[in-house]
Amino acid sequence: MLKDLVENWQNEPTPFYLYDLDLLRQTLEQARTAATKYNFQVHYAMKANSNKPILKLIREFGFGADCVSGNEVKRALKRDFDPEHIVFAGVGKSDAEINFALKNNIFCFNCESSEEIEVINQLAAKQGKTARIALRINPNVDANTHKFITTGLEENKFGINIWELEGLLELLQNCPNLTLIGTHFHIGSQITDLNVFKNLCLRVNEVQQWFISREINLPHLNVGGGLGVDYYYPEEHLIPDFESYFSIFNEHLVVQPGQQVHFELGRALVAQCGSLISRVLYIKKGLTTNFAILDAGMTELLRPMLYQAYHKIENLSSQKPEIKYHVVGPICESTDCFAKDLFLPETKRNDFIAIRTAGAYAEVMSSEYNLRDKAKAVYLGQEVKTV
Ligand SMILES: *Cc1c(COP(=O)(O)O)cnc(C)c1O
């Protein structure tokens, strides 16, 4: 329990990110067990959290890396991920990023437009290489998640629409330095309705049929990530239900003989192992509700301000009866607010506040706005030892 740790933090500068590596280990263990059962391969979506101890642990569990920038590819290599298990996605890969990934012989580029395909072909030719590519196809499946984090609808910057495929196949005829090895789908993030994944499977089957009818054999199928976590009751669901998630795909995907199925999980692997720990600076009287002003703000956790996201907020220092607060940060922006009208035990200056489920898309989005110091990371549990 986080409450039990408070006494150790009296001299600890706040805010800081707290990561529970034992919980991360258990999460990775369960994800791996569930995926292995169906011979599924999992690549960790590095953009969720790229801290060294976390990447080392994920690497140790044998996951690959899903990267969305050249620097993520570089980081994955530095953390010893095998280039054979690195995939590179993103709508806007620069020439320098593509060249870097080509030079390091990564497993696959997930391509999102015809122009990108031509550029990768040209750059591969210059290096005298053949690049493996997959087409990121937009399946037009509604992820039933917040509109800010939906990626799989037709009118979206991500992916290639199905009606463009015919033309792309012609284009590929003239790209001798590319090998098409598969298709790729990623429809959004924080998806908690498993039916969405069933719908994805049915669409993927149709797309696969389209290729089969043209006698195109694709050895790889990548269905992306997006499995959500419980931001409301983290304690009840510290580890996502990987078994149900993977079994949906096992049940509904029509996998071709010899075809390898890949996944790209980010949030589901790391979100629950992290919390943002902060102190209350001041309590300030408002018109109807008091403000609890924290020493953490949008510079440490942007999700509430960027996506109207909910995070559970706990006062670790008070057991008093609850009253209502607006919980805000110190940044000079009105949007720097974590929660409005939130009931917390009566709160005072210097109380410790935990903002839960902050292992994914939190520290990686931190900024120095207002010239803030970078909050440090504190780890609980055993780190991976390097030999
Ligand atoms: C962000 C991203 C993921 C991971 O999404 P999660 O919701 O964190 O699982 C997977 N694939 C691609 C292409 C992404 O951009």
The ligand as a MOL file (V3000), in Angstrom:
LIG
                    3D

  0  0  0     0  0            999 V3000
M  V30 BEGIN CTAB
M  V30 COUNTS 15 15 0 0 0
M  V30 BEGIN ATOM
M  V30 1 C 0.6620 4.0630 -29.2870 0
M  V30 2 C 0.6960 2.8890 -30.1780 0
M  V30 3 C 0.5300 1.6090 -29.6510 0
M  V30 4 C 0.2590 1.3340 -28.1900 0
M  V30 5 O -0.9770 1.7730 -27.7800 0
M  V30 6 P -1.4790 1.4050 -26.2910 0
M  V30 7 O -2.8350 1.9760 -26.2360 0
M  V30 8 O -0.5410 2.0450 -25.3390 0
M  V30 9 O -1.4600 -0.0830 -26.1750 0
M  V30 10 C 0.6170 0.5430 -30.5200 0
M  V30 11 N 0.8500 0.7170 -31.8360 0
M  V30 12 C 1.0110 1.9400 -32.3780 0
M  V30 13 C 1.2610 2.0650 -33.8200 0
M  V30 14 C 0.9390 3.0690 -31.5700 0
M  V30 15 O 1.0950 4.2720 -32.1070 0
M  V30 END ATOM
M  V30 BEGIN BOND
M  V30 1 1 1 2
M  V30 2 1 2 3
M  V30 3 2 2 14
M  V30 4 1 3 4
M  V30 5 2 3 10
M  V30 6 1 4 5
M  V30 7 1 5 6
M  V30 8 2 6 7
M  V30 9 1 6 8
M  V30 10 1 6 9
M  V30 11 1 10 11
M  V30 12 2 11 12
M  V30 13 1 12 13
M  V30 14 1 12 14
M  V30 15 1 14 15
M  V30 END BOND
M  V30 END CTAB
M  END
